[in-house]
Amino acid sequence: MVTWSYSAISTFKQCPKKYYHLKVARDVVDAGSAATQYGQDVHKAAEENVKNGTPIPPQYSFINPVIESLKAIPGDKYCEKKLALKRVGFGYEPCGFFDNGVWWRGVADLLIIDGGKGFSVDYKTGKNTRYADTKQLDLIAGAIFVHYPEVKKIKSALAYVVSGELIRKDHNADDRNLYLSVFDPELERLEGAMASGVWNPCSGPLCGWCPVTQCEHNRRK
């Protein structure tokens, strides 16, 4: 059984060879980039403000309107909430993030629970919503329904904190299993690659930033 996450399956979709070196052989480490560090810093500023009331640093003040609107939503607030699931038969069970047999892991940047209602937000630092992928919201919503069975409806959003845009999606508990199966075709291909040992490289616009320098398509900038 493959243990996976949204970011891991996204890497596999981008390039199986990159996935192999980062996640299987682990002979390459992705040190990230300035953009990665920037995103981490913005996430941390948002987390500290919501959790502890720590003022947002002046250089990130542009996120204040979005964060203040989220803080106004009633309910118990959980920042960087780690969620994990096990597969049991044809169903799912909640488990610890690093438990043996974990099937999927994910993190909700901000989770708000208000009785039978939930609010799930993922912060994005991109300048526009061109590449928004709501399947990420589906996965988190499905996991929330498993971890919090009292929650019947979730309002989810990708919060683009630079532009102030929100990509919204509503989720219902009755469709929980559908949300958790949105990447089944990709998972099937990943499991096939694991079984066969074949990890074909793919050429694309991100090859210029790929840490797998031994790949024939690498053109690191």
Residue pairs with C-beta under 8 A, 6 or more apart in sequence:
1 87
1 101
1 103
2 187
2 190
2 191
2 194
3 102
3 103
3 104
3 105
4 103
4 104
4 105
4 183
4 187
4 190
5 104
5 105
5 106
6 106
6 135
6 136
6 139
8 19
8 23
9 183
9 186
9 187
9 190
11 18
11 19
11 22
11 23
12 19
12 186
12 189
12 190
12 193
13 186
14 202
14 204
14 206
15 201
15 202
15 204
15 210
15 212
15 215
16 193
16 198
16 199
16 200
16 201
16 202
17 199
17 200
17 201
17 202
17 212
17 215
18 201
18 210
18 212
18 215
19 190
19 193
19 199
20 193
20 199
21 27
21 28
21 211
21 212
21 214
22 28
22 29
22 30
22 211
22 212
24 194
24 199
28 211
28 212
28 213
29 211
30 211
31 211
33 209
35 125
38 125
39 125
41 60
42 60
42 63
42 123
42 125
42 161
43 80
43 109
43 123
45 54
45 56
45 57
45 60
45 63
46 56
46 63
46 67
46 79
46 109
46 110
46 123
46 161
47 79
47 80
47 109
48 54
49 55
49 56
49 67
49 71
50 67
50 70
50 71
50 77
50 79
50 110
51 77
51 79
56 63
56 64
56 67
62 161
62 162
63 123
63 161
63 162
65 164
66 159
66 161
66 164
66 166
67 161
70 110
70 112
70 119
70 121
70 159
71 77
73 112
73 114
73 119
74 112
74 114
75 112
75 113
75 114
75 115
75 117
75 119
76 112
76 113
76 114
77 110
77 111
77 112
78 108
78 110
78 111
78 112
78 113
79 109
79 110
80 107
80 108
80 109
81 107
81 108
81 110
81 111
82 97
82 105
82 106
82 107
83 94
83 97
83 105
83 106
83 107
83 108
83 140
83 143
83 144
83 147
84 94
84 95
84 96
84 97
84 98
84 99
84 102
84 103
84 104
84 105
84 106
84 143
85 92
85 93
85 94
85 95
85 102
85 103
85 104
85 143
85 146
85 180
86 92
86 93
86 94
86 95
86 99
86 101
86 102
86 103
87 103
91 177
92 103
92 142
92 146
92 176
92 177
92 180
93 146
94 143
94 146
94 147
95 101
95 102
96 102
97 105
104 139
104 143
104 180
106 139
106 140
106 143
108 120
108 121
108 122
108 140
108 144
109 121
109 122
109 123
110 119
110 120
110 121
110 123
111 118
111 119
111 120
111 121
111 144
112 118
112 119
112 120
112 121
113 148
113 151
115 150
116 150
116 151
116 152
116 153
117 151
117 152
117 153
117 154
117 155
118 141
118 144
118 148
118 151
118 153
118 154
118 155
119 154
119 155
119 156
119 157
120 137
120 140
120 141
120 144
120 154
120 155
120 156
120 157
121 156
121 157
121 158
121 159
122 136
122 137
122 140
122 157
122 158
122 159
123 159
123 161
124 132
124 158
124 159
124 160
124 161
125 160
125 161
125 162
126 160
126 162
127 160
127 162
127 163
128 160
128 163
128 165
129 158
129 160
129 163
129 165
129 167
132 158
132 160
132 167
134 156
134 158
134 167
134 169
135 182
135 183
136 158
137 156
137 157
137 158
137 169
137 171
138 169
138 171
138 178
138 179
138 180
138 182
139 179
139 180
139 182
139 183
140 156
141 154
141 156
141 169
141 171
141 176
141 179
142 171
142 176
142 177
142 178
142 179
142 180
143 180
144 151
144 154
145 151
145 154
145 171
145 173
145 176
145 179
146 176
149 173
151 173
152 172
152 173
153 170
153 171
153 172
153 173
154 170
154 171
154 172
155 168
155 170
155 171
156 168
156 169
156 170
156 171
157 166
157 167
157 168
157 169
158 166
158 167
159 166
160 166
160 167
171 179
193 199
201 215
201 216
201 217
202 217
203 217
204 217
207 215
207 217
207 218
207 219
208 219
208 220
208 221
209 220
209 221
210 217
210 218
210 220
211 220
212 218
213 220
